[in-house]
């Protein structure tokens, strides 16, 4: 019996997850020598150049209407990116990726608080269960004693905070999407990241070796290619299905961790990841009913959408 063909949207989501996992790999590789803010600065610089080219091609005025909120979107993106990259460098890749994928849960919670969206008891329970999954992954000594080795609590906190900030950024993006072109929303991400990260990058500057420059360039390219594929997938697939395919990034990240850093996830990581991913998938399918219309997002075609940029 032949298997049903995979839709082009799901293929795009899978490829997007693959390229984003490569971006995380290159961040971890370059992070062995290059400080956090220098990495964030280079990522912002590459994204700024790429987005500026898209704005010029689309003939869109770059600075938008609600500039104060656009700057706030950029600040949240900068903070989320800083936390995410710190967790990637200081945690096993699989664990850092799982923590980042909590952002839909926080976006749902912030949507309730700031957009007057209704959050049912079941959804609150999913958020609480996900936090229990984080505890299982982090294995804090205060709860687990000296039975097992806990992960770096600072890095875990950074990863969790990055997911919270990403969720907050998504809520701001949703507020902006009614008045701003999606390219403008994306443009403000690097527009804020570059100048804000520059002082920290200069203060701790380490001159990149040729292999560092290669990793930084690969980080920027794979991040942009991943964004293109994710955008195409979101334009073709319902949000629930798209979210499910996006979780392949966790699988890819785990594979890169094993191959390049000998990071073999233990049973606790598998259990915590299973809880977090199950809760996030349940939230995605529940909020969309599994039957929602394809979600539009920003791509290089300049399609109308939410303007989300992966931190």
C-alpha positions as CSV (number, residue, x, y, z in Angstrom):
1,X,0.0,0.0,0.0
2,X,1.5,3.3,-1.0
3,X,1.6,6.2,1.4
4,X,-0.4,9.4,0.6
5,X,1.7,12.2,-0.9
6,X,3.1,14.9,1.4
7,X,1.7,18.3,0.6
8,X,4.0,21.0,-0.6
9,X,3.1,23.1,2.5
10,X,4.2,20.3,4.9
11,X,7.4,19.8,2.9
12,X,8.1,23.6,3.2
13,X,7.5,23.4,7.0
14,X,9.8,20.4,7.3
15,X,12.5,22.2,5.3
16,X,12.0,25.3,7.4
17,X,12.5,23.3,10.6
18,X,15.7,21.8,9.1
19,X,17.2,25.1,8.2
20,X,16.3,26.7,11.5
21,X,18.0,23.7,13.2
22,X,21.1,24.4,11.1
23,X,21.0,28.0,12.2
24,X,21.0,26.9,15.9
25,X,23.9,24.5,15.1
26,X,26.0,27.4,13.6
27,X,25.1,29.6,16.6
28,X,26.4,27.0,19.0
29,X,29.5,26.4,16.9
30,X,30.4,30.1,16.6
31,X,29.4,30.7,20.3
32,X,32.4,28.6,21.4
33,X,34.6,31.7,20.7
34,X,32.4,34.7,19.8
35,X,30.4,36.4,22.6
36,X,26.7,36.5,22.7
37,X,26.1,40.1,21.7
38,X,28.5,39.9,18.8
39,X,26.6,37.0,17.4
40,X,23.3,38.9,17.9
41,X,24.8,41.9,16.2
42,X,25.9,39.9,13.1
43,X,22.5,38.2,12.9
44,X,20.7,41.6,13.0
45,X,23.1,43.1,10.5
46,X,22.5,40.3,8.0
47,X,18.7,40.4,8.5
48,X,18.7,44.2,8.2
49,X,20.4,44.0,4.8
50,X,18.1,41.3,3.6
51,X,14.9,43.0,4.7
52,X,16.0,46.4,3.3
53,X,16.4,44.7,-0.1
54,X,12.8,43.3,0.2
55,X,11.4,46.7,1.1
56,X,13.1,48.4,-1.8
57,X,11.9,45.7,-4.2
58,X,8.3,45.9,-2.9
59,X,8.3,49.8,-2.9
60,X,7.2,49.9,0.7
61,X,8.0,52.9,3.0
62,X,10.1,51.3,5.7
63,X,9.2,53.2,8.9
64,X,5.5,52.5,9.3
65,X,2.7,54.3,11.2
66,X,2.8,53.1,14.8
67,X,6.5,53.6,15.3
68,X,6.5,53.4,19.1
69,X,4.9,50.0,19.1
70,X,7.2,48.9,16.2
71,X,10.2,49.8,18.3
72,X,8.7,47.9,21.2
73,X,8.4,44.9,18.9
74,X,12.1,45.2,18.0
75,X,13.1,45.5,21.6
76,X,11.2,42.3,22.5
77,X,12.8,40.6,19.5
78,X,16.3,41.7,20.6
79,X,15.8,40.4,24.2
80,X,14.3,37.1,23.0
81,X,17.1,36.6,20.5
82,X,19.8,37.3,23.2
83,X,18.2,34.8,25.6
84,X,17.7,32.2,22.9
85,X,21.3,32.3,21.6
86,X,22.6,32.2,25.2
87,X,20.6,29.1,25.9
88,X,21.8,27.5,22.6
89,X,25.4,28.0,23.5
90,X,25.1,26.9,27.1
91,X,22.6,24.1,26.9
92,X,22.4,20.9,24.8
93,X,20.8,21.9,21.5
94,X,17.7,19.7,22.0
95,X,16.9,21.2,25.4
96,X,17.4,24.8,24.2
97,X,15.1,24.2,21.2
98,X,12.4,22.6,23.3
99,X,12.4,25.6,25.7
100,X,12.1,28.0,22.8
101,X,9.1,26.1,21.4
102,X,7.1,27.1,24.5
103,X,6.5,30.5,22.9
104,X,3.0,29.6,21.4
105,X,1.8,28.8,25.0
106,X,3.0,32.2,26.2
107,X,1.6,34.0,23.2
108,X,-1.8,32.4,24.1
109,X,-1.5,33.6,27.7
110,X,-0.5,37.1,26.7
111,X,-3.3,37.2,24.1
112,X,-5.7,36.7,27.0
113,X,-4.1,39.4,29.1
114,X,-3.6,42.1,26.5
115,X,-5.8,41.3,23.5
116,X,-8.9,40.3,25.5
117,X,-8.8,36.8,24.0
118,X,-10.5,34.1,26.0
119,X,-8.3,31.4,27.5
120,X,-10.2,28.4,28.8
121,X,-9.4,26.3,31.8
122,X,-8.1,23.6,29.5
123,X,-5.6,26.0,27.9
124,X,-4.4,27.3,31.3
125,X,-3.9,23.6,32.3
126,X,-1.7,23.1,29.2
127,X,0.5,26.0,30.1
128,X,0.9,24.8,33.7
129,X,1.7,21.2,32.4
130,X,4.3,22.7,30.1
131,X,6.0,24.4,33.0
132,X,6.1,21.0,34.7
133,X,7.9,19.7,31.6
134,X,10.4,22.5,32.0
135,X,11.1,21.5,35.6
136,X,11.6,17.9,34.5
137,X,14.2,19.1,31.9
138,X,15.9,21.5,34.2
139,X,16.0,19.1,37.1
140,X,16.6,21.8,39.8
141,X,18.6,20.6,42.8
142,X,16.0,21.9,45.2
143,X,13.5,19.4,43.9
144,X,15.7,16.5,42.7
145,X,18.5,16.8,45.2
146,X,21.8,15.3,44.2
147,X,20.4,12.2,42.6
148,X,20.9,13.6,39.0
149,X,22.9,16.4,37.5
150,X,20.8,19.5,36.8
151,X,21.2,21.7,33.8
152,X,22.7,25.1,34.1
153,X,19.9,27.1,35.9
154,X,21.0,30.4,34.3
155,X,20.9,28.9,30.8
156,X,17.5,27.2,31.5
157,X,16.1,30.5,32.8
158,X,17.5,32.3,29.7
159,X,15.8,29.8,27.4
160,X,12.5,30.0,29.3
161,X,12.7,33.8,29.3
162,X,13.4,33.8,25.6
163,X,10.2,31.8,24.9
164,X,8.2,34.3,27.1
165,X,9.6,37.3,25.2
166,X,8.9,35.6,21.9
167,X,5.3,35.0,22.9
168,X,5.1,38.7,23.9
169,X,6.6,39.8,20.6
170,X,4.0,37.7,18.7
171,X,1.2,39.5,20.6
172,X,2.6,42.9,19.6
173,X,2.9,41.7,16.0
174,X,-0.7,40.8,16.0
175,X,-1.6,44.3,17.2
176,X,0.5,45.8,14.5
177,X,-0.7,43.6,11.7
178,X,-3.9,45.7,11.3
179,X,-2.0,48.9,10.4
180,X,1.5,47.9,9.3
181,X,2.9,46.1,6.2
182,X,4.5,42.8,7.3
183,X,7.8,43.8,5.8
184,X,7.8,46.9,8.0
185,X,7.1,44.8,11.1
186,X,10.0,42.5,10.2
187,X,12.3,45.5,9.4
188,X,12.0,46.9,12.9
189,X,13.4,43.7,14.3
190,X,17.0,44.2,13.0
191,X,16.6,48.0,13.0
192,X,16.5,47.8,16.8
193,X,18.8,44.8,17.2
194,X,21.8,46.3,15.4
195,X,22.2,49.5,17.4
196,X,21.1,48.0,20.7
197,X,23.5,45.1,20.5
198,X,26.4,47.2,19.1
199,X,27.7,48.5,22.5
200,X,27.8,45.0,24.0
201,X,29.4,43.6,20.8
202,X,32.1,46.3,20.9
203,X,32.8,45.9,24.7
204,X,33.4,42.1,24.4
205,X,34.6,42.0,20.8
206,X,36.5,39.0,19.7
207,X,38.0,39.2,16.2
208,X,36.4,36.4,14.2
209,X,38.7,33.8,12.6
210,X,37.9,32.7,9.1
211,X,35.9,29.7,10.4
212,X,33.9,32.1,12.7
213,X,33.0,34.3,9.8
214,X,31.9,31.3,7.9
215,X,29.7,30.1,10.8
216,X,28.2,33.7,11.2
217,X,27.4,33.9,7.5
218,X,25.9,30.4,7.5
219,X,23.8,31.3,10.6
220,X,22.4,34.3,8.7
221,X,21.7,32.4,5.5
222,X,20.1,29.4,7.1
223,X,18.0,31.6,9.3
224,X,16.7,33.5,6.2
225,X,16.2,30.4,4.1
226,X,14.3,28.8,7.1
227,X,12.1,31.9,7.3
228,X,11.2,31.6,3.6
229,X,10.3,27.9,3.9
230,X,8.3,28.4,7.1
231,X,6.4,31.3,5.5
232,X,5.5,29.2,2.4
233,X,4.3,26.4,4.7
234,X,2.2,28.8,6.8
235,X,0.6,30.1,3.6
236,X,-0.5,26.7,2.6
237,X,-1.2,24.8,5.8
238,X,-3.6,25.2,8.7
239,X,-1.9,26.4,11.9
240,X,-2.3,23.1,13.7
241,X,-0.6,21.1,11.0
242,X,2.1,23.7,10.5
243,X,2.9,23.7,14.2
244,X,3.2,19.9,14.2
245,X,5.6,19.9,11.3
246,X,7.6,22.7,12.9
247,X,8.4,20.5,15.8
248,X,10.7,18.6,13.6
249,X,13.3,21.2,14.5
250,X,13.6,19.6,17.9
251,X,14.4,16.3,16.2
252,X,17.0,17.9,14.0
253,X,18.5,19.8,16.8
254,X,18.8,16.6,18.9
255,X,20.6,14.9,16.0
256,X,23.1,17.8,15.5
257,X,23.7,17.7,19.3
258,X,24.6,14.1,19.1
259,X,26.7,14.3,16.0
260,X,28.7,17.5,16.7
261,X,28.7,17.8,20.5
262,X,28.1,14.2,21.8
263,X,25.0,15.6,23.6
264,X,23.0,12.4,24.2
265,X,19.6,13.4,25.7
266,X,18.7,11.4,28.8
267,X,15.3,10.0,30.0
268,X,14.5,13.1,31.9
269,X,14.9,15.3,28.8
270,X,12.7,12.9,26.7
271,X,10.0,13.0,29.3
272,X,10.1,16.8,29.8
273,X,10.2,17.4,26.0
274,X,7.3,15.0,25.5
275,X,5.2,17.0,28.0
276,X,6.0,20.4,26.4
277,X,5.6,19.3,22.8
278,X,2.3,17.5,23.6
279,X,0.9,20.5,25.4
280,X,1.9,22.9,22.6
281,X,0.5,20.7,19.9
282,X,-2.7,20.3,21.9
283,X,-3.0,24.1,22.1
284,X,-2.3,24.6,18.4
285,X,-4.9,22.1,17.3
286,X,-7.4,23.2,19.9
287,X,-7.2,26.9,19.1
288,X,-7.5,26.1,15.4
289,X,-9.9,23.2,15.7
290,X,-7.6,21.4,13.3
291,X,-9.7,22.8,10.5
292,X,-8.6,26.4,10.3
293,X,-7.8,28.3,7.1
294,X,-4.2,28.5,6.0
295,X,-2.3,31.2,8.0
296,X,-0.6,33.9,6.1
297,X,2.9,35.1,7.0
298,X,5.7,37.1,5.6
299,X,7.9,35.8,2.9
300,X,10.2,37.1,0.2
301,X,7.2,37.5,-2.0
302,X,5.9,40.2,0.3
303,X,2.7,38.4,1.0
304,X,0.3,39.9,3.5
305,X,0.6,38.4,6.9
306,X,1.7,38.7,10.5
307,X,5.3,39.7,9.9
308,X,6.8,37.2,12.4
309,X,10.5,36.8,12.5
310,X,12.1,33.9,14.2
311,X,14.4,35.1,17.0
